[in-house]
């Protein structure tokens, strides 16, 4: 608990307090504008306290994470077990991360001269990072 009273944490506590108070004051200001007849201020009147609540939520979460780190507890979420393979058509569908596989063209496939020229241009740009596109010597791809 001593770690939450360092100068850095005192600045964080003060910042959270100022931001929360500011959001509540702005919400009160929007309420006074809405009461005077500005109809769009009704939405802002509810929006500012939500922002203040978000500041409090983030502050509370950071305090809890700091306390866990000080106690030596893990601060990351536990790893999820690998999903089992589906047993049949009635089993639930699970989605995984898509895997992209590079596909090499067939050795005897016809090449596209425009694509080859463009790839050569991109390779030249990557090899010459300080050069301008107008510096490219227009070479003919064989």
N, CA, C and O of each residue as an XYZ file, in Angstrom:
568
protein
N       0.823     -1.197      0.000
C       0.000      0.000      0.000
C       0.861      1.252      0.000
O       0.424      2.321     -0.426
N       2.110      1.105      0.490
C       3.006      2.245      0.551
C       3.317      2.788     -0.846
O       3.569      3.982     -1.004
N       3.300      1.918     -1.855
C       3.613      2.332     -3.216
C       2.604      3.283     -3.820
O       2.902      3.935     -4.821
N       1.410      3.384     -3.238
C       0.389      4.276     -3.785
C       0.530      5.703     -3.263
O      -0.287      6.563     -3.591
N       1.564      5.966     -2.447
C       1.768      7.313     -1.916
C       3.070      7.925     -2.416
O       3.594      8.863     -1.814
N       3.588      7.394     -3.516
C       4.778      7.979     -4.133
C       4.369      9.248     -4.870
O       3.183      9.443     -5.131
N       5.324     10.120     -5.213
C       4.960     11.338     -5.943
C       4.232     11.061     -7.261
O       3.322     11.803     -7.630
N       4.626     10.001     -7.972
C       3.950      9.679     -9.239
C       2.496      9.290     -8.982
O       1.598      9.712     -9.712
N       2.264      8.479     -7.935
C       0.889      8.082     -7.636
C       0.081      9.247     -7.087
O      -1.119      9.338     -7.343
N       0.717     10.137     -6.337
C      -0.010     11.316     -5.839
C      -0.467     12.177     -7.023
O      -1.570     12.724     -7.011
N       0.390     12.290     -8.044
C      -0.001     13.036     -9.246
C      -1.169     12.338     -9.950
O      -2.080     13.003    -10.442
N      -1.148     11.012     -9.999
C      -2.256     10.274    -10.623
C      -3.554     10.443     -9.841
O      -4.626     10.618    -10.421
N      -3.440     10.387     -8.509
C      -4.645     10.582     -7.689
C      -5.215     11.978     -7.910
O      -6.425     12.149     -8.059
N      -4.335     12.970     -7.929
C      -4.782     14.349     -8.133
C      -5.393     14.523     -9.517
O      -6.425     15.177     -9.667
N      -4.753     13.936    -10.533
C      -5.293     14.026    -11.893
C      -6.676     13.384    -11.978
O      -7.579     13.945    -12.597
N      -6.849     12.221    -11.366
C      -8.157     11.561    -11.388
C      -9.196     12.412    -10.676
O     -10.334     12.520    -11.135
N      -8.816     13.013     -9.566
C      -9.754     13.858     -8.825
C     -10.144     15.093     -9.624
O     -11.317     15.465     -9.667
N      -9.163     15.730    -10.258
C      -9.446     16.935    -11.053
C     -10.307     16.590    -12.271
O     -11.259     17.306    -12.582
N      -9.975     15.500    -12.956
C     -10.766     15.124    -14.132
C     -12.201     14.759    -13.753
O     -13.144     15.145    -14.443
N     -12.364     14.020    -12.666
C     -13.716     13.639    -12.245
C     -14.520     14.866    -11.840
O     -15.681     15.007    -12.224
N     -13.904     15.750    -11.067
C     -14.610     16.979    -10.666
C     -14.933     17.832    -11.883
O     -16.020     18.402    -11.973
N     -13.999     17.921    -12.816
C     -14.250     18.698    -14.031
C     -15.402     18.138    -14.839
O     -16.223     18.894    -15.358
N     -15.472     16.832    -14.950
C     -16.575     16.211    -15.695
C     -17.915     16.480    -15.011
O     -18.915     16.742    -15.679
N     -17.932     16.416    -13.683
C     -19.180     16.686    -12.969
C     -19.585     18.155    -13.095
O     -20.768     18.462    -13.239
N     -18.615     19.056    -13.043
C     -18.918     20.485    -13.223
C     -19.453     20.731    -14.629
O     -20.418     21.475    -14.805
N     -18.835     20.113    -15.625
C     -19.342     20.289    -16.993
C     -20.742     19.698    -17.148
O     -21.565     20.244    -17.883
N     -21.016     18.601    -16.470
C     -22.375     18.052    -16.490
C     -23.379     19.005    -15.861
O     -24.486     19.170    -16.373
N     -22.997     19.634    -14.749
C     -23.883     20.615    -14.112
C     -24.098     21.827    -15.019
O     -25.204     22.360    -15.106
N     -23.030     22.253    -15.692
C     -23.143     23.390    -16.618
C     -24.098     23.042    -17.769
O     -24.909     23.874    -18.174
N     -24.003     21.819    -18.292
C     -24.915     21.423    -19.363
C     -26.350     21.325    -18.851
O     -27.290     21.610    -19.592
N     -26.526     20.923    -17.586
C     -27.875     20.899    -17.022
C     -28.460     22.306    -16.964
O     -29.636     22.507    -17.268
N     -27.632     23.287    -16.571
C     -28.144     24.661    -16.514
C     -28.481     25.172    -17.910
O     -29.458     25.903    -18.073
N     -27.703     24.808    -18.910
C     -28.020     25.207    -20.288
C     -29.295     24.506    -20.769
O     -30.119     25.113    -21.452
N     -29.453     23.232    -20.412
C     -30.645     22.495    -20.834
C     -31.885     23.063    -20.164
O     -32.947     23.139    -20.782
N     -31.757     23.463    -18.904
C     -32.902     24.036    -18.201
C     -33.304     25.380    -18.795
O     -34.461     25.785    -18.675
N     -32.370     26.077    -19.432
C     -32.665     27.364    -20.073
C     -33.253     27.198    -21.464
O     -33.590     28.190    -22.110
N     -33.383     25.962    -21.939
C     -34.048     25.743    -23.220
C     -33.182     25.169    -24.316
O     -33.685     24.938    -25.416
N     -31.930     24.931    -24.080
C     -31.058     24.337    -25.089
C     -31.258     22.823    -25.060
O     -30.745     22.144    -24.170
N     -31.994     22.299    -26.019
C     -32.398     20.894    -25.961
C     -31.240     19.920    -26.192
O     -31.275     18.804    -25.675
N     -30.226     20.309    -26.948
C     -29.119     19.383    -27.189
C     -28.286     19.176    -25.932
O     -27.584     18.172    -25.818
N     -28.352     20.102    -24.995
C     -27.574     19.992    -23.758
C     -28.081     18.878    -22.854
O     -27.367     18.459    -21.943
N     -29.293     18.387    -23.080
C     -29.774     17.269    -22.267
C     -28.893     16.043    -22.461
O     -28.592     15.339    -21.497
N     -28.487     15.787    -23.666
C     -27.605     14.646    -23.923
C     -26.246     14.835    -23.292
O     -25.700     13.911    -22.688
N     -25.694     16.035    -23.429
C     -24.392     16.311    -22.829
C     -24.454     16.263    -21.309
O     -23.472     15.915    -20.654
N     -25.597     16.609    -20.755
C     -25.752     16.577    -19.304
C     -25.544     15.158    -18.771
O     -25.005     14.984    -17.678
N     -25.962     14.155    -19.521
C     -25.764     12.767    -19.104
C     -24.391     12.242    -19.531
O     -23.853     11.327    -18.909
N     -23.836     12.815    -20.576
C     -22.571     12.334    -21.112
C     -21.400     12.663    -20.188
O     -20.536     11.812    -19.977
N     -21.350     13.858    -19.639
C     -20.206     14.259    -18.820
C     -20.056     13.419    -17.553
O     -18.932     13.030    -17.238
N     -21.116     13.118    -16.812
C     -20.929     12.232    -15.663
C     -20.459     10.819    -16.051
O     -19.753     10.169    -15.281
N     -20.846     10.351    -17.230
C     -20.358      9.051    -17.695
C     -18.844      9.116    -17.912
O     -18.123      8.180    -17.565
N     -18.369     10.219    -18.486
C     -16.929     10.400    -18.644
C     -16.238     10.407    -17.285
O     -15.179      9.802    -17.121
N     -16.832     11.088    -16.318
C     -16.271     11.104    -14.971
C     -16.241      9.709    -14.368
O     -15.268      9.336    -13.712
N     -17.300      8.934    -14.585
C     -17.324      7.559    -14.100
C     -16.247      6.716    -14.762
O     -15.664      5.840    -14.124
N     -15.979      6.972    -16.027
C     -14.922      6.249    -16.724
C     -13.556      6.566    -16.111
O     -12.718      5.676    -15.961
N     -13.336      7.834    -15.757
C     -12.078      8.211    -15.106
C     -11.937      7.461    -13.783
O     -10.864      6.944    -13.471
N     -13.012      7.402    -13.011
C     -12.972      6.692    -11.730
C     -12.705      5.211    -11.957
O     -11.932      4.605    -11.214
N     -13.326      4.619    -12.965
C     -13.119      3.210    -13.274
C     -11.656      2.930    -13.619
O     -11.070      1.981    -13.097
N     -11.067      3.740    -14.485
C      -9.674      3.544    -14.883
C      -8.748      3.736    -13.685
O      -7.802      2.971    -13.496
N      -9.023      4.758    -12.878
C      -8.203      4.994    -11.690
C      -8.277      3.794    -10.743
O      -7.248      3.336    -10.246
N      -9.469      3.289    -10.494
C      -9.651      2.147     -9.591
C      -8.941      0.911    -10.137
O      -8.315      0.164     -9.385
N      -9.039      0.706    -11.422
C      -8.396     -0.448    -12.047
C      -6.877     -0.349    -11.921
O      -6.217     -1.347    -11.631
N      -6.322      0.827    -12.133
C      -4.879      1.000    -12.016
C      -4.414      0.805    -10.573
O      -3.343      0.242    -10.346
N      -5.188      1.255     -9.607
C      -4.846      1.042     -8.199
C      -4.841     -0.448     -7.889
O      -3.928     -0.936     -7.224
N      -5.841     -1.173     -8.358
C      -5.905     -2.615     -8.105
C      -4.740     -3.344     -8.759
O      -4.168     -4.256     -8.160
N      -4.380     -2.955     -9.981
C      -3.241     -3.583    -10.650
C      -1.942     -3.311     -9.902
O      -1.097     -4.197     -9.778
N      -1.781     -2.089     -9.405
C      -0.568     -1.764     -8.645
C      -0.513     -2.568     -7.348
O       0.558     -3.028     -6.954
N      -1.642     -2.740     -6.689
C      -1.670     -3.531     -5.457
C      -1.350     -4.997     -5.744
O      -0.672     -5.647     -4.948
N      -1.827     -5.520     -6.864
C      -1.519     -6.908     -7.219
C      -0.045     -7.074     -7.543
O       0.576     -8.061     -7.150
N       0.517     -6.100     -8.264
C       1.945     -6.177     -8.572
C       2.768     -6.141     -7.289
O       3.742     -6.881     -7.153
N       2.378     -5.276     -6.343
C       3.114     -5.178     -5.083
C       3.013     -6.471     -4.277
O       3.950     -6.829     -3.563
N       1.884     -7.174     -4.384
C       1.698     -8.422     -3.650
C       2.313     -9.619     -4.385
O       2.360    -10.724     -3.843
N       2.784     -9.398     -5.615
C       3.389    -10.476     -6.383
C       2.392    -11.362     -7.093
O       2.761    -12.434     -7.574
N       1.143    -10.951     -7.174
C       0.126    -11.741     -7.872
C       0.236    -11.492     -9.368
O       0.723    -10.441     -9.786
N      -0.213    -12.448    -10.180
C      -0.195    -12.220    -11.631
C      -1.224    -11.157    -12.008
O      -2.327    -11.122    -11.463
N      -0.845    -10.293    -12.947
C      -1.752     -9.222    -13.349
C      -2.395     -9.481    -14.704
O      -3.237     -8.701    -15.148
N      -2.010    -10.562    -15.361
C      -2.625    -10.885    -16.643
C      -3.721    -11.905    -16.437
O      -3.777    -12.587    -15.413
N      -4.581    -11.996    -17.412
C      -5.674    -12.968    -17.346
C      -5.099    -14.370    -17.497
O      -4.132    -14.558    -18.236
N      -5.668    -15.352    -16.817
C      -5.162    -16.719    -16.971
C      -5.399    -17.202    -18.391
O      -6.356    -16.798    -19.050
N      -4.522    -18.062    -18.844
C      -4.627    -18.571    -20.210
C      -5.849    -19.458    -20.347
O      -6.170    -20.246    -19.458
N      -6.521    -19.318    -21.469
C      -7.702    -20.118    -21.750
C      -7.257    -21.480    -22.268
O      -6.301    -21.562    -23.039
N      -7.927    -22.539    -21.862
C      -7.564    -23.856    -22.400
C      -7.925    -23.945    -23.882
O      -8.856    -23.290    -24.351
N      -7.184    -24.752    -24.592
C      -7.441    -24.920    -26.020
C      -8.792    -25.584    -26.217
O      -9.121    -26.539    -25.513
N      -9.579    -25.091    -27.166
C     -10.888    -25.711    -27.389
C     -10.729    -27.115    -27.963
O      -9.824    -27.387    -28.752
N     -11.617    -27.980    -27.552
C     -11.602    -29.355    -28.056
C     -12.149    -29.388    -29.477
O     -12.907    -28.508    -29.885
N     -11.761    -30.399    -30.211
C     -12.237    -30.544    -31.582
C     -13.737    -30.833    -31.561
O     -14.216    -31.544    -30.678
N     -14.480    -30.288    -32.526
C     -15.918    -30.537    -32.551
C     -16.210    -32.021    -32.722
O     -15.571    -32.715    -33.512
N     -17.201    -32.490    -31.953
C     -17.529    -33.912    -31.971
C     -18.517    -34.263    -33.072
O     -18.518    -35.397    -33.551
N     -19.331    -33.352    -33.474
C     -20.325    -33.672    -34.477
C     -21.037    -32.440    -34.973
O     -20.638    -31.320    -34.652
N     -22.092    -32.626    -35.755
C     -22.787    -31.474    -36.325
C     -23.525    -30.644    -35.274
O     -23.830    -29.480    -35.531
N     -23.820    -31.204    -34.102
C     -24.540    -30.452    -33.083
C     -23.608    -29.732    -32.108
O     -24.078    -29.041    -31.204
N     -22.306    -29.883    -32.277
C     -21.368    -29.247    -31.357
C     -21.288    -27.743    -31.671
O     -21.557    -27.333    -32.800
N     -20.922    -26.929    -30.686
C     -20.857    -25.490    -30.918
C     -19.720    -25.130    -31.870
O     -18.692    -25.805    -31.928
N     -19.932    -24.071    -32.595
C     -18.942    -23.601    -33.549
C     -17.991    -22.660    -32.827
O     -18.426    -21.722    -32.159
N     -16.692    -22.910    -32.961
C     -15.699    -22.017    -32.385
C     -14.925    -21.364    -33.514
O     -14.637    -21.986    -34.536
N     -14.598    -20.111    -33.312
C     -13.859    -19.371    -34.325
C     -12.429    -19.188    -33.861
O     -12.181    -18.896    -32.691
N     -11.512    -19.355    -34.751
C     -10.104    -19.158    -34.447
C      -9.540    -18.044    -35.293
O     -10.222    -17.478    -36.147
N      -8.299    -17.743    -35.045
C      -7.635    -16.710    -35.803
C      -7.287    -17.255    -37.185
O      -6.737    -18.352    -37.283
N      -7.590    -16.529    -38.245
C      -7.298    -17.053    -39.581
C      -5.788    -17.115    -39.817
O      -5.034    -16.264    -39.345
N      -5.378    -18.112    -40.538
C      -3.979    -18.286    -40.872
C      -3.815    -17.981    -42.347
O      -4.526    -18.528    -43.191
N      -2.869    -17.099    -42.651
C      -2.618    -16.758    -44.050
C      -1.349    -17.456    -44.502
O      -0.310    -17.387    -43.845
N      -1.455    -18.117    -45.614
C      -0.331    -18.871    -46.150
C       0.078    -18.222    -47.458
O      -0.756    -17.984    -48.332
N       1.375    -17.936    -47.589
C       1.872    -17.356    -48.831
C       1.816    -18.408    -49.931
O       2.210    -19.557    -49.731
N       1.330    -18.005    -51.070
C       1.203    -18.919    -52.193
C       2.221    -18.515    -53.242
O       2.247    -17.368    -53.687
N       3.059    -19.464    -53.635
C       4.053    -19.214    -54.660
C       3.435    -19.546    -56.023
O       2.748    -20.557    -56.163
N       3.677    -18.703    -57.020
C       3.121    -19.023    -58.343
C       3.807    -20.254    -58.927
O       4.947    -20.579    -58.592
N       3.094    -20.907    -59.787
C       3.649    -22.098    -60.447
C       4.860    -21.690    -61.280
O       4.924    -20.567    -61.780
N       5.799    -22.581    -61.425
C       7.043    -22.243    -62.130
C       6.800    -21.917    -63.602
O       7.499    -21.075    -64.167
N       5.846    -22.553    -64.215
C       5.584    -22.309    -65.624
C       4.485    -21.279    -65.855
O       4.024    -21.120    -66.986
N       4.060    -20.582    -64.820
C       2.951    -19.631    -64.974
C       3.417    -18.389    -65.711
O       4.567    -17.969    -65.580
N       2.525    -17.813    -66.478
C       2.822    -16.588    -67.213
C       2.923    -15.429    -66.224
O       2.130    -15.337    -65.287
N       3.892    -14.554    -66.434
C       4.068    -13.412    -65.547
C       3.420    -12.184    -66.150
O       3.267    -12.069    -67.366
N       3.050    -11.284    -65.286
C       2.426    -10.039    -65.707
C       3.497     -8.954    -65.719
O       4.052     -8.643    -64.665
N       3.805     -8.366    -66.875
C       4.883     -7.373    -66.926
C       4.568     -6.117    -66.108
O       5.478     -5.516    -65.537
N       3.308     -5.716    -66.043
C       2.953     -4.541    -65.243
C       3.146     -4.818    -63.761
O       3.632     -3.962    -63.022
N       2.764     -6.017    -63.327
C       2.949     -6.387    -61.927
C       4.429     -6.492    -61.586
O       4.851     -6.075    -60.507
N       5.212     -7.045    -62.494
C       6.656     -7.142    -62.265
C       7.286     -5.752    -62.174
O       8.151     -5.518    -61.330
N       6.859     -4.835    -63.033
C       7.394     -3.474    -63.002
C       7.009     -2.779    -61.697
O       7.826     -2.074    -61.104
N       5.796     -2.971    -61.258
C       5.345     -2.353    -60.012
C       6.098     -2.931    -58.815
O       6.504     -2.189    -57.921
N       6.285     -4.250    -58.794
C       7.039     -4.876    -57.709
C       8.494     -4.412    -57.708
O       9.083     -4.223    -56.643
N       9.076     -4.229    -58.893
C      10.433     -3.707    -58.988
C      10.500     -2.283    -58.439
O      11.456     -1.924    -57.751
N       9.499     -1.485    -58.737
C       9.427     -0.113    -58.234
C       9.309     -0.100    -56.711
O       9.974      0.694    -56.045
N       8.462     -0.979    -56.152
C       8.320     -1.056    -54.697
C       9.610     -1.525    -54.038
O       9.983     -1.025    -52.977
N      10.291     -2.477    -54.659
C      11.562     -2.943    -54.111
C      12.594     -1.824    -54.142
O      13.382     -1.691    -53.206
N      12.604     -1.014    -55.202
C      13.525      0.114    -55.279
C      13.207      1.141    -54.201
O      14.122      1.678    -53.577
N      11.941      1.421    -53.974
C      11.559      2.364    -52.916
C      11.985      1.852    -51.545
O      12.438      2.631    -50.706
N      11.844      0.550    -51.310
C      12.247     -0.017    -50.025
C      13.764      0.030    -49.858
O      14.255      0.227    -48.747
N      14.506     -0.147    -50.942
C      15.968     -0.126    -50.873
C      16.515      1.295    -50.764
O      17.638      1.486    -50.298
N      15.745      2.289    -51.185
C      16.175      3.690    -51.155
C      15.161      4.518    -50.368
O      14.354      5.229    -50.968
N      15.188      4.440    -49.029
C      14.138      5.094    -48.241
C      14.154      6.619    -48.319
O      13.117      7.247    -48.109
N      15.298      7.229    -48.614
C      15.349      8.687    -48.675
C      15.027      9.243    -50.047
O      14.935     10.459    -50.214
N      14.859      8.394    -51.012
C      14.640      8.848    -52.387
C      13.186      9.229    -52.619
O      12.277      8.748    -51.943
N      12.997     10.094    -53.581
C      11.643     10.476    -53.981
C      11.195      9.556    -55.118
O      12.024      9.000    -55.838
N       9.884      9.401    -55.273
C       9.421      8.554    -56.387
C       9.884      9.065    -57.742
O      10.039      8.269    -58.668
N      10.111     10.368    -57.889
C      10.563     10.894    -59.177
C      12.020     10.533    -59.457
O      12.470     10.662    -60.595
N      12.772     10.083    -58.443
C      14.161      9.670    -58.635
C      14.263      8.273    -59.233
O      15.354      7.847    -59.610
N      13.173      7.565    -59.325
C      13.204      6.194    -59.806
C      13.596      6.167    -61.274
O      12.964      6.804    -62.117
N      14.643      5.422    -61.558
C      15.062      5.247    -62.962
C      14.153      4.187    -63.561
O      14.190      3.021    -63.168
N      13.362      4.599    -64.489
C      12.385      3.669    -65.062
C      13.111      2.607    -65.872
O      13.520      2.819    -67.014
N      13.251      1.455    -65.226
C      13.936      0.343    -65.858
C      12.918     -0.565    -66.520
O      11.768     -0.651    -66.091
N      13.344     -1.220    -67.537
C      12.465     -2.177    -68.224
C      12.721     -3.542    -67.608
O      13.860     -4.003    -67.532
N      11.653     -4.174    -67.173
C      11.740     -5.491    -66.569
C      11.841     -6.517    -67.674
O      11.062     -6.497    -68.627
N      12.795     -7.407    -67.545
C      13.007     -8.428    -68.586
C      12.104     -9.605    -68.389
O      12.149    -10.555    -69.171
